[in-house]
Amino acid sequence: MKKLKLITDIQESYTELRYKTSWPTKGQLIKSSIIVLIASLIIAVIILIMDQVVDALMHLIYGLGQ
C-alpha cells in the first residue's frame, strides 16, 4: 500500500513540475544570478571589514596589557 502511494506521489510531483511550474527564462535567470553574485560580494566585503575592525580592536586591547 505504501509503495503505491510513493509511486503516486512521484507521478503527481512530476506532473506538477512539468505542467504547473513556471520556469524562469534565460534572461531572468542571468539577471537573478548577477544580483546574487553582487549581493554575495557586498556581504563578503562587509564581513571582511568587520573582521579587520575586530582584529584591530583585539590587538589594541591585548597590546596594552603587555
N, C-alpha and C positions, 0 to 999 in steps of 0.2 A: 504494500500500500504506500509506504513512504517513498519507494523507488519511483512509483508512478507520479507522485506529487513532485518529486525532484525533476523528472523529465518535463512535466507540465510547466513548472516554474522556469526552466531553461527555455522552453519554447516561447513562453509569454515574454520573457526578458528579451529574447532575440527579436520578436515581433515589435516590441516597444522601441528597441534601439533602431530597428530597420525602418519603421514607418512613422513613428510618433515623435522621434527626437529630431530637433532642428540642429544641424551641424553648422559650425561657422564656415564662412567662405575663406579662401586662401588669404585674401586681403585682410579680413577681420583677424585671422589667426596671426598674421605677421604683425599687425598693429598691436595686438594684445601682448605678443611676445616681446616687442620692443618696450612697451610700457613696463612689463615685469622686469626686464633687464635694467632699465633706467632706475626703477624703484629699488631694485636689489643693490645697485651701485651706490645710490644715495644712502641707503641704510648701512652699507658696509663702511662708507666714509664717516658717517656719524658715529658708528661703533668704534672705528679707529681713533677718532678724535677723543671720544670719551675715555678710551683705554690709555691714550697718551696723557691726558689730564690726570687720571687717577694714578698712573705710574709716576708722574712728576710730583704729585702730592705725597705719595708714599716715600719717594726719595727725599723730599724736603722734611717730612716728619721724622723718618728714621735717621736721616743725616744729621739732624740737630742733636740727637741723643749721643752721638759719638764724639 
